[in-house]
Amino acid sequence: MAQHDLVIRNGVIVDGTGRERFDGDIAIDDGLISAVGEVEGTGREEIDAAGDLVAPGWVDIHTHYDGQVTWDPEMAPSSWHGATTVVMGNCGVGFAPLRPGGEDFLVELMEAVEDIPGTALHEGIDWRWETFGQYLDALEEMPRTVDVAAQVPHAALRAYVLGKDAHVDEVTADQMQEMADITAEAIRQGAIGFSTSRTLLHSSKYGLIPGTNAMPDELIAIGRGVSDAGPSVFQYISDGLGSDPADRRWVRELAEMSGVTVTYSLAQSPRAPEAFIGALDEAMEMREEGLNVFPQVPSRPTGMLFGLQSSFHPFMAHPSYRPLWAMPLEERVATLRDPEFRATLLAEEPRTKSPGALHMATNWKGMFRLGQECDYEPAPETSVEATAAREGRDPQDVALEWLLEDDGKSLLFSPLGSYVEGDHEAIRTMLEHPASAVGLSDGGAHCGLICDASFPTYLLTHWVRDRSRGDRLPLEHVINKQTKVTADVYGLGDRGSLEVGKRADINVIDLEALHLHVPEMIFDLPAGGRRLIQPVDGYRRTIQSGEVTFIDGKPTGARPGKVIRGRRS
């Protein structure tokens, strides 16, 4: 009778394909799935998954671990939440290719766009590369808990080719060709795609990041480089959210190129609340024509978390608050609780030249108490504004009271997009649509303001089990969206489903016990940098390439994760 490396027994198997769940076993040999269903023989190691959900490891295609990947083998917090494959280098920012001497510029871009402490990046990255291939070589030297894939970022590419002129909008034909050639070379060396940003939200002290206003001719030229190098992805984020007519023209032209898959971030915009539906439908029409276009949608609104330790909260720009910035949290809380100081603070208005910052600081109807239960679908009547009106108070007074709870560690949740109607119905439409893939977790980024690496877990806790303000979604559907669909976007056909011959990347989950804890701020990045993390219970085992990497949320020390170079059949 055969003996397998590992056997998972008696699980409720949801295989990622969208098929109905079934009870059964899984056998693993040499890092691959060797049997699914009824497994004969024994395993050198066996896991009793009776009553547990057995699913593929999550394939998270929108992260920003480009710096953290160079120093952190654990790849938390995404690895805590069952991610076994992450794609980084999104939104046009990253660290290769790199001209010697250009390190500071790329760090400043990443810090400004993705809120990753520059001190941590300077301290943690050893910068032993110039080309993209050399960057991947450096990453391969460190074993890790997850597989990582990287894209060529437009901002770094422009900085490499244009130097101090990286921010110019128009470039010469020779410069476009050089960018296309470097992109093609990077893809041949293992880059899994190219990324760019078209949003006004992404800026640094130098202005909008390089490539934001690049002419369509430049994007098309780079797209040809992507196509020439073989099947690969063109990823972008845009204020048009997939609905801008100008975007649609060059998206179609890119998608018509041989081997090019186009994927972009899609959310519901307050400016055009119904536009996302048209974008989804148009993407589906292009798919039916044989073009590969995948809008990436969230599992909940991108959530800004305002706290006294966050990089933003409603009182940061008040004149009286500024002397408190450098205080330890305990002293800050004591000062804010002083009646005289509090009265002075609440009598002030934010002093900022940024309209966006002013809006965020005073958008009381879009600000909610996150609470111990982590309510990411709060009712409009629970907002700061509604609570203040009901209690006859100033909204600032309510917001400050909530910030001071839990000894100043409590958080206010301020949804950014996809919450126009004050519920998750728009997101449900996106998740249900056959054109969409799940993305936008931003794992590794927005360290002081957003903690959405738990997106894959939220699909199960909220959408499958707990949602009370609308319909839930089928278990098989959401797992398919976070595994096989996301793997297919990037051509990772060797993973994403529990089928014989596929990689043994697997989560064993106690669905009833699955629980998201309140995000918390820790200071464990290089140079003492801060980051928000969100602990989770309920992942009994996470298995990477047949090796158990986490048991009940604790790392085992196994680090079978590799750098993914290019597509996998």
C-alpha positions as CSV (number, residue, x, y, z in Angstrom):
1,M,0.0,0.0,0.0
2,A,1.3,3.4,-1.0
3,Q,2.8,5.8,1.5
4,H,2.4,9.5,0.8
5,D,4.4,12.5,2.1
6,L,1.2,14.0,3.6
7,V,-2.5,13.1,3.7
8,I,-5.3,15.4,4.7
9,R,-8.2,13.3,5.9
10,N,-12.0,13.8,6.2
11,G,-12.1,17.4,5.1
12,V,-14.9,19.4,3.4
13,I,-13.1,20.0,0.1
14,V,-13.8,23.2,-1.9
15,D,-11.4,22.7,-4.7
16,G,-11.3,26.3,-6.2
17,T,-12.9,25.4,-9.5
18,G,-16.3,26.5,-8.5
19,R,-17.6,22.9,-8.2
20,E,-19.7,22.0,-5.2
21,R,-18.0,21.0,-2.0
22,F,-17.5,17.4,-1.2
23,D,-16.1,15.3,1.7
24,G,-12.8,13.6,1.0
25,D,-9.1,13.3,1.5
26,I,-6.1,14.8,-0.3
27,A,-2.7,13.1,-0.8
28,I,0.5,15.1,-1.4
29,D,3.8,13.8,-2.8
30,D,6.9,15.8,-3.8
31,G,5.0,19.1,-3.3
32,L,2.2,18.2,-5.6
33,I,-1.3,16.9,-5.1
34,S,-1.3,13.2,-6.0
35,A,-4.9,12.2,-5.1
36,V,-8.2,13.9,-4.3
37,G,-11.3,12.1,-2.9
38,E,-10.7,8.7,-1.3
39,V,-7.0,8.3,-0.6
40,E,-5.6,4.8,-0.2
41,G,-2.4,4.2,1.8
42,T,-1.0,6.3,4.6
43,G,0.9,9.5,4.9
44,R,4.2,10.0,6.7
45,E,2.3,12.9,8.2
46,E,-1.5,13.0,8.4
47,I,-3.9,15.8,9.2
48,D,-7.4,15.1,10.5
49,A,-9.5,17.8,8.9
50,A,-12.9,16.4,10.1
51,G,-15.4,19.3,10.0
52,D,-12.8,21.6,8.5
53,L,-12.8,23.4,5.2
54,V,-10.0,22.4,2.8
55,A,-9.3,24.9,0.1
56,P,-6.5,26.0,-2.1
57,G,-4.0,28.6,-0.8
58,W,-5.1,32.1,-1.6
59,V,-3.5,33.7,-4.7
60,D,-3.3,37.5,-3.8
61,I,-2.6,39.4,-6.9
62,H,-2.4,43.0,-5.6
63,T,0.3,43.5,-3.0
64,H,3.2,45.8,-2.3
65,Y,5.8,43.6,-0.6
66,D,8.6,44.9,-3.0
67,G,10.7,46.1,-0.1
68,Q,9.6,43.8,2.7
69,V,10.3,40.7,0.5
70,T,14.0,41.5,0.8
71,W,14.2,41.2,4.6
72,D,11.1,39.3,5.8
73,P,10.9,35.5,5.2
74,E,7.5,35.2,7.0
75,M,5.7,37.7,4.7
76,A,3.2,38.7,7.3
77,P,0.4,39.6,7.5
78,S,-0.7,38.0,4.2
79,S,0.8,34.7,5.2
80,W,-1.2,34.7,8.4
81,H,-4.4,35.0,6.3
82,G,-3.7,32.0,4.1
83,A,-2.0,33.6,1.2
84,T,0.4,31.2,-0.5
85,T,1.2,33.3,-3.6
86,V,1.5,37.0,-3.7
87,V,2.0,39.3,-6.8
88,M,3.8,42.6,-6.0
89,G,5.0,45.5,-8.1
90,N,1.5,46.9,-8.6
91,C,0.5,50.5,-9.4
92,G,3.7,51.4,-11.1
93,V,5.9,51.5,-8.0
94,G,8.8,49.2,-7.1
95,F,12.6,48.9,-6.9
96,A,13.8,47.6,-10.2
97,P,15.3,48.4,-12.6
98,L,17.6,50.6,-10.6
99,R,20.3,53.1,-11.8
100,P,23.1,53.3,-9.2
101,G,22.3,56.4,-7.1
102,G,18.6,56.2,-7.8
103,E,17.7,54.4,-4.5
104,D,16.4,57.5,-2.6
105,F,14.1,58.5,-5.4
106,L,12.4,55.1,-5.5
107,V,12.1,54.9,-1.8
108,E,10.5,58.4,-1.6
109,L,8.0,57.3,-4.3
110,M,7.1,54.1,-2.4
111,E,6.8,55.9,0.9
112,A,4.6,58.6,-0.5
113,V,2.3,56.3,-2.6
114,E,2.1,53.2,-0.4
115,D,2.8,54.7,3.1
116,I,5.7,52.3,3.8
117,P,8.2,54.0,6.1
118,G,11.2,55.3,4.2
119,T,13.5,54.6,7.1
120,A,12.5,50.9,7.1
121,L,13.1,50.7,3.3
122,H,16.5,52.3,3.6
123,E,17.5,50.1,6.5
124,G,16.0,46.9,5.2
125,I,16.9,46.8,1.5
126,D,20.5,46.0,0.5
127,W,20.2,47.2,-3.1
128,R,22.3,44.5,-4.8
129,W,20.8,44.8,-8.3
130,E,20.5,47.0,-11.3
131,T,18.4,45.0,-13.8
132,F,15.1,43.4,-13.0
133,G,16.6,40.0,-13.4
134,Q,19.2,40.8,-10.8
135,Y,16.4,41.9,-8.4
136,L,14.8,38.5,-8.8
137,D,18.2,36.8,-8.3
138,A,18.6,38.7,-5.0
139,L,15.1,37.7,-3.8
140,E,15.8,34.0,-4.6
141,E,18.6,34.0,-2.0
142,M,16.0,34.1,0.8
143,P,13.7,31.1,1.5
144,R,10.2,32.3,2.6
145,T,6.7,31.1,3.6
146,V,5.0,32.1,0.4
147,D,5.7,32.3,-3.4
148,V,6.3,35.8,-4.7
149,A,5.9,37.2,-8.2
150,A,6.9,40.6,-9.3
151,Q,6.0,43.1,-12.0
152,V,8.0,45.8,-13.8
153,P,6.9,49.2,-12.3
154,H,6.5,52.1,-14.6
155,A,7.9,54.7,-12.2
156,A,11.1,52.8,-11.7
157,L,11.4,52.1,-15.5
158,R,11.0,55.8,-16.3
159,A,13.5,56.7,-13.6
160,Y,16.0,54.2,-15.1
161,V,15.6,55.5,-18.7
162,L,14.9,59.2,-18.1
163,G,16.8,60.0,-14.9
164,K,15.9,63.4,-13.5
165,D,13.3,63.8,-16.3
166,A,11.3,60.8,-15.1
167,H,8.2,63.0,-14.5
168,V,7.8,64.5,-18.0
169,D,4.6,63.6,-19.7
170,E,5.9,63.2,-23.3
171,V,9.0,61.2,-24.2
172,T,10.8,60.6,-27.5
173,A,10.3,57.6,-29.7
174,D,13.8,56.3,-28.8
175,Q,13.0,56.6,-25.1
176,M,9.7,54.7,-25.6
177,Q,11.5,52.0,-27.4
178,E,14.1,51.7,-24.7
179,M,11.4,51.3,-22.0
180,A,9.7,48.7,-24.2
181,D,13.0,46.8,-24.6
182,I,13.8,46.9,-20.9
183,T,10.3,45.7,-20.1
184,A,10.6,42.8,-22.6
185,E,14.0,41.9,-21.1
186,A,12.6,41.9,-17.6
187,I,9.7,39.6,-18.6
188,R,12.2,37.2,-20.2
189,Q,14.1,37.3,-17.0
190,G,11.0,36.4,-15.0
191,A,8.8,39.5,-14.4
192,I,5.2,38.4,-14.4
193,G,3.9,41.7,-15.8
194,F,4.2,45.4,-16.1
195,S,2.3,48.0,-14.0
196,T,1.4,51.7,-14.1
197,S,-0.6,54.3,-12.2
198,R,-3.1,56.8,-13.8
199,T,-4.5,58.2,-10.6
200,L,-4.1,61.6,-9.0
201,L,-4.0,59.9,-5.6
202,H,-0.5,58.7,-6.3
203,S,1.9,61.6,-5.8
204,S,5.1,62.4,-3.9
205,K,6.9,65.6,-3.1
206,Y,8.0,65.6,-6.8
207,G,4.4,65.7,-8.0
208,L,2.4,62.9,-9.6
209,I,4.5,59.7,-9.9
210,P,6.3,59.1,-13.1
211,G,4.0,57.7,-15.8
212,T,0.7,59.1,-14.4
213,N,0.2,61.3,-17.5
214,A,2.2,59.3,-19.9
215,M,0.8,59.5,-23.5
216,P,-1.1,56.5,-24.8
217,D,1.7,56.0,-27.4
218,E,4.1,55.2,-24.5
219,L,1.7,52.7,-23.0
220,I,1.1,51.0,-26.3
221,A,4.9,50.8,-27.0
222,I,5.5,49.2,-23.6
223,G,2.6,46.9,-24.3
224,R,4.3,45.7,-27.4
225,G,7.3,45.0,-25.3
226,V,5.1,42.9,-23.0
227,S,3.7,41.1,-26.0
228,D,7.1,40.5,-27.7
229,A,8.5,38.8,-24.6
230,G,5.7,36.3,-24.3
231,P,2.4,36.0,-22.4
232,S,2.3,38.5,-19.6
233,V,0.1,41.1,-17.8
234,F,-0.4,44.8,-18.1
235,Q,-1.7,46.1,-14.7
236,Y,-2.9,49.6,-14.0
237,I,-4.9,51.7,-11.6
238,S,-6.8,54.8,-12.8
239,D,-9.2,57.4,-11.6
240,G,-11.4,56.4,-14.6
241,L,-11.8,53.0,-12.7
242,G,-12.1,51.2,-16.0
243,S,-14.9,53.5,-17.4
244,D,-13.0,56.4,-18.9
245,P,-13.4,56.4,-22.8
246,A,-9.8,57.2,-23.4
247,D,-8.7,54.3,-21.1
248,R,-11.1,52.0,-22.9
249,R,-9.4,52.7,-26.3
250,W,-5.9,51.8,-25.2
251,V,-7.0,49.0,-23.0
252,R,-8.7,47.3,-26.0
253,E,-5.6,47.9,-28.1
254,L,-3.4,46.4,-25.4
255,A,-5.7,43.4,-24.9
256,E,-5.7,42.8,-28.7
257,M,-1.9,42.3,-28.6
258,S,-0.8,38.7,-28.6
259,G,-0.3,37.3,-25.1
260,V,-1.3,40.4,-23.2
261,T,-3.7,40.2,-20.3
262,V,-5.0,43.6,-19.0
263,T,-6.0,43.9,-15.4
264,Y,-7.1,47.0,-13.5
265,S,-8.5,48.1,-10.2
266,L,-12.2,48.7,-10.2
267,A,-14.3,50.3,-7.4
268,Q,-17.5,52.2,-7.1
269,S,-16.9,55.9,-7.4
270,P,-19.1,58.5,-5.7
271,R,-18.7,60.6,-8.9
272,A,-20.2,57.9,-11.1
273,P,-21.9,55.3,-8.8
274,E,-23.1,53.1,-11.7
275,A,-20.0,53.3,-13.9
276,F,-18.4,50.1,-12.4
277,I,-21.3,48.0,-13.8
278,G,-20.6,49.2,-17.4
279,A,-16.9,48.5,-16.9
280,L,-17.6,44.9,-15.8
281,D,-20.0,44.3,-18.6
282,E,-17.5,45.7,-21.2
283,A,-14.8,43.5,-19.8
284,M,-17.0,40.5,-20.2
285,E,-17.8,41.5,-23.7
286,M,-14.1,41.6,-24.5
287,R,-13.6,38.3,-22.8
288,E,-16.3,36.8,-25.0
289,E,-14.3,38.1,-28.0
290,G,-11.3,36.2,-26.8
291,L,-9.5,39.1,-25.1
292,N,-8.0,38.8,-21.6
293,V,-9.3,41.7,-19.5
294,F,-9.8,41.3,-15.7
295,P,-11.2,44.1,-13.5
296,Q,-9.8,43.6,-10.0
297,V,-12.5,44.2,-7.3
298,P,-12.3,44.4,-3.5
299,S,-14.0,42.2,-0.9
300,R,-14.8,45.2,1.2
301,P,-14.2,49.0,0.8
302,T,-10.6,50.0,1.0
303,G,-10.6,51.0,4.6
304,M,-8.7,53.9,6.1
305,L,-8.2,53.3,9.8
306,F,-7.9,56.6,11.7
307,G,-6.2,56.2,15.1
308,L,-3.9,58.1,17.3
309,Q,-1.0,56.0,16.1
310,S,-2.1,56.1,12.4
311,S,-0.5,58.3,9.8
312,F,-3.8,60.2,9.6
313,H,-6.7,61.1,11.9
314,P,-9.2,64.0,12.1
315,F,-7.1,66.1,14.5
316,M,-3.6,65.8,13.0
317,A,-3.8,69.3,11.3
318,H,-5.2,71.1,14.3
319,P,-2.7,73.7,15.6
320,S,-3.0,72.5,19.2
321,Y,-2.4,68.9,18.3
322,R,0.9,69.4,16.5
323,P,3.1,69.5,19.6
324,L,1.6,66.1,20.5
325,W,2.9,64.3,17.4
326,A,6.2,63.2,19.0
327,M,4.7,62.3,22.4
328,P,4.4,58.6,23.5
329,L,0.8,57.4,23.1
330,E,0.2,57.3,26.9
331,E,1.1,61.0,27.3
332,R,-0.8,62.0,24.2
333,V,-4.0,60.3,25.6
334,A,-3.6,62.0,28.9
335,T,-3.2,65.4,27.3
336,L,-6.3,64.8,25.0
337,R,-8.3,63.8,28.1
338,D,-7.5,67.1,29.9
339,P,-10.7,69.2,29.7
340,E,-9.0,72.5,29.1
341,F,-6.8,71.1,26.3
342,R,-9.8,69.3,24.8
343,A,-11.9,72.4,24.7
344,T,-9.1,74.3,22.9
345,L,-8.6,71.5,20.4
346,L,-12.3,71.1,19.6
347,A,-12.7,74.8,19.0
348,E,-10.1,74.7,16.1
349,E,-10.4,73.7,12.5
350,P,-7.8,71.7,10.6
351,R,-5.1,73.8,9.0
352,T,-4.0,72.2,5.7
353,K,-3.6,73.3,2.1
354,S,-4.7,69.9,0.9
355,P,-8.4,69.7,-0.1
356,G,-8.2,65.9,0.1
357,A,-6.8,65.9,3.7
358,L,-9.4,68.4,4.7
359,H,-12.2,66.2,3.3
360,M,-10.8,63.1,5.0
361,A,-10.6,65.0,8.4
362,T,-14.1,66.3,8.3
363,N,-16.1,63.6,6.4
364,W,-18.1,62.8,9.5
365,K,-20.9,61.0,7.6
366,G,-18.3,58.6,6.2
367,M,-16.5,57.9,9.5
368,F,-17.5,55.0,11.8
369,R,-16.3,53.3,15.0
370,L,-14.6,50.0,13.9
371,G,-15.2,48.4,17.2
372,Q,-14.0,45.1,18.6
373,E,-16.2,43.2,16.1
374,C,-14.5,44.9,13.2
375,D,-17.7,46.1,11.5
376,Y,-16.7,46.9,7.9
377,E,-20.3,47.3,6.7
378,P,-21.5,49.9,9.3
379,A,-25.0,51.3,8.9
380,P,-25.2,55.1,8.0
381,E,-27.0,55.8,11.3
382,T,-23.8,54.7,13.2
383,S,-21.6,57.3,11.6
384,V,-19.9,60.1,13.6
385,E,-22.3,62.6,12.0
386,A,-25.4,60.6,12.7
387,T,-24.3,59.9,16.3
388,A,-23.5,63.6,16.9
389,A,-26.9,64.7,15.6
390,R,-28.7,62.1,17.6
391,E,-26.9,63.1,20.8
392,G,-26.8,66.9,20.2
393,R,-23.0,67.0,20.1
394,D,-20.3,68.3,17.9
395,P,-19.0,65.6,15.5
396,Q,-15.4,66.4,16.5
397,D,-16.4,65.6,20.1
398,V,-17.8,62.2,19.1
399,A,-14.7,61.4,17.0
400,L,-12.3,62.3,19.7
401,E,-14.2,60.3,22.3
402,W,-14.1,57.2,20.0
403,L,-10.4,57.7,19.3
404,L,-9.6,57.7,23.1
405,E,-11.3,54.4,23.7
406,D,-9.1,51.4,24.5
407,D,-6.4,53.7,25.9
408,G,-6.1,55.5,22.6
409,K,-5.7,52.4,20.5
410,S,-9.2,52.3,19.0
411,L,-9.7,52.9,15.3
412,L,-12.2,54.8,13.2
413,F,-13.1,53.2,9.9
414,S,-13.5,55.5,6.9
415,P,-14.4,53.6,3.7
416,L,-12.6,54.8,0.6
417,G,-14.8,54.0,-2.4
418,S,-17.4,51.3,-3.0
419,Y,-19.7,52.6,-0.1
420,V,-21.8,55.2,-1.8
421,E,-25.1,53.7,-0.6
422,G,-23.7,52.9,2.9
423,D,-23.7,49.1,2.4
424,H,-21.9,46.4,0.4
425,E,-24.4,45.9,-2.3
426,A,-22.1,47.4,-5.0
427,I,-19.3,45.1,-3.9
428,R,-21.7,42.1,-4.0
429,T,-22.5,43.0,-7.6
430,M,-18.7,43.2,-8.4
431,L,-18.0,39.9,-6.7
432,E,-20.8,38.1,-8.4
433,H,-19.9,39.3,-11.9
434,P,-18.2,36.7,-14.0
435,A,-15.7,39.2,-15.4
436,S,-14.2,40.1,-12.0
437,A,-11.2,38.8,-10.1
438,V,-10.6,39.6,-6.4
439,G,-7.7,41.9,-5.7
440,L,-6.7,45.2,-4.0
441,S,-5.6,43.8,-0.6
442,D,-2.5,46.0,-0.8
443,G,-0.6,43.6,1.5
444,G,2.6,45.2,2.8
445,A,1.5,48.7,2.0
446,H,-0.2,51.6,3.7
447,C,1.4,50.6,6.9
448,G,0.1,53.4,9.0
449,L,-3.4,53.8,7.6
450,I,-4.9,50.7,5.9
451,C,-4.8,47.0,6.8
452,D,-6.6,45.1,4.1
453,A,-4.3,42.1,3.8
454,S,-7.2,40.3,5.5
455,F,-9.3,40.6,2.4
456,P,-9.2,36.8,1.6
457,T,-10.3,36.0,5.2
458,Y,-13.1,38.5,5.0
459,L,-14.5,36.7,2.0
460,L,-15.3,33.8,4.3
461,T,-16.1,35.5,7.6
462,H,-18.4,38.2,6.1
463,W,-19.6,37.1,2.7
464,V,-20.1,33.4,3.4
465,R,-20.9,33.3,7.2
466,D,-21.8,36.5,8.9
467,R,-23.3,39.2,6.6
468,S,-26.6,40.5,8.0
469,R,-27.3,43.6,5.9
470,G,-27.9,41.8,2.6
471,D,-27.4,38.5,0.8
472,R,-24.4,36.4,1.4
473,L,-22.4,34.6,-1.3
474,P,-21.8,30.9,-1.9
475,L,-18.7,29.4,-0.4
476,E,-17.6,27.8,-3.7
477,H,-17.9,31.1,-5.5
478,V,-15.8,33.2,-3.3
479,I,-13.1,30.6,-3.0
480,N,-13.0,30.3,-6.8
481,K,-12.6,34.1,-7.0
482,Q,-9.6,34.1,-4.6
483,T,-7.8,31.0,-6.0
484,K,-8.3,29.7,-9.5
485,V,-9.5,33.0,-11.0
486,T,-6.7,35.1,-9.5
487,A,-4.2,32.4,-10.6
488,D,-5.6,32.5,-14.1
489,V,-5.2,36.2,-14.4
490,Y,-1.4,35.8,-14.1
491,G,-1.2,32.6,-16.0
492,L,-0.3,30.5,-12.9
493,G,-1.9,27.3,-14.1
494,D,0.1,25.2,-11.7
495,R,-1.9,26.4,-8.7
496,G,-5.3,27.8,-7.6
497,S,-7.2,24.5,-7.5
498,L,-7.1,21.2,-5.6
499,E,-6.6,18.8,-8.5
500,V,-4.1,16.1,-9.2
501,G,-0.8,17.4,-10.5
502,K,-1.4,20.9,-9.1
503,R,0.9,22.4,-6.4
504,A,0.0,21.5,-2.9
505,D,-0.8,25.0,-1.7
506,I,-3.6,24.4,0.7
507,N,-5.5,26.0,3.6
508,V,-7.2,23.9,6.3
509,I,-9.7,26.2,8.0
510,D,-12.1,25.9,10.9
511,L,-14.8,28.1,9.3
512,E,-16.8,28.5,12.5
513,A,-13.8,29.6,14.5
514,L,-12.5,31.9,11.8
515,H,-12.2,35.3,13.4
516,L,-10.6,38.7,12.5
517,H,-9.1,40.5,15.4
518,V,-9.0,44.3,15.7
519,P,-6.0,45.7,13.7
520,E,-3.2,46.9,15.9
521,M,-0.1,49.0,15.3
522,I,3.3,47.4,15.9
523,F,6.8,48.7,15.4
524,D,8.8,45.8,14.1
525,L,9.9,47.1,10.6
526,P,13.6,47.9,10.2
527,A,14.6,51.0,12.0
528,G,11.5,50.6,14.3
529,G,9.1,51.4,11.5
530,R,5.4,51.0,12.3
531,R,2.8,48.9,10.5
532,L,-0.8,47.9,11.1
533,I,-1.4,44.2,11.4
534,Q,-4.6,42.2,11.8
535,P,-4.3,38.9,13.7
536,V,-6.7,36.0,12.8
537,D,-7.9,32.8,14.3
538,G,-9.2,29.7,12.5
539,Y,-6.5,28.8,10.0
540,R,-5.6,25.3,11.3
541,R,-2.9,24.6,8.7
542,T,-1.4,26.5,5.8
543,I,0.5,24.3,3.4
544,Q,3.0,25.6,0.9
545,S,4.3,23.2,-1.8
546,G,3.4,20.3,0.5
547,E,5.1,21.7,3.6
548,V,3.1,22.9,6.6
549,T,4.2,26.5,7.1
550,F,1.6,27.6,9.8
551,I,-0.2,25.6,12.5
552,D,-3.0,27.5,14.2
553,G,-1.5,30.8,13.1
554,K,2.0,30.0,14.3
555,P,4.9,29.6,11.8
556,T,6.5,26.2,11.8
557,G,9.8,27.4,10.5
558,A,9.3,25.7,7.1
559,R,10.1,28.1,4.2
560,P,9.4,26.5,0.9
561,G,8.4,29.7,-0.8
562,K,10.1,30.6,-4.1
563,V,10.3,33.4,-6.5
564,I,8.0,32.8,-9.5
565,R,9.6,33.6,-12.8
566,G,7.0,33.9,-15.5
567,R,3.9,31.9,-16.2
568,R,3.4,28.3,-15.1
569,S,1.4,25.8,-17.0
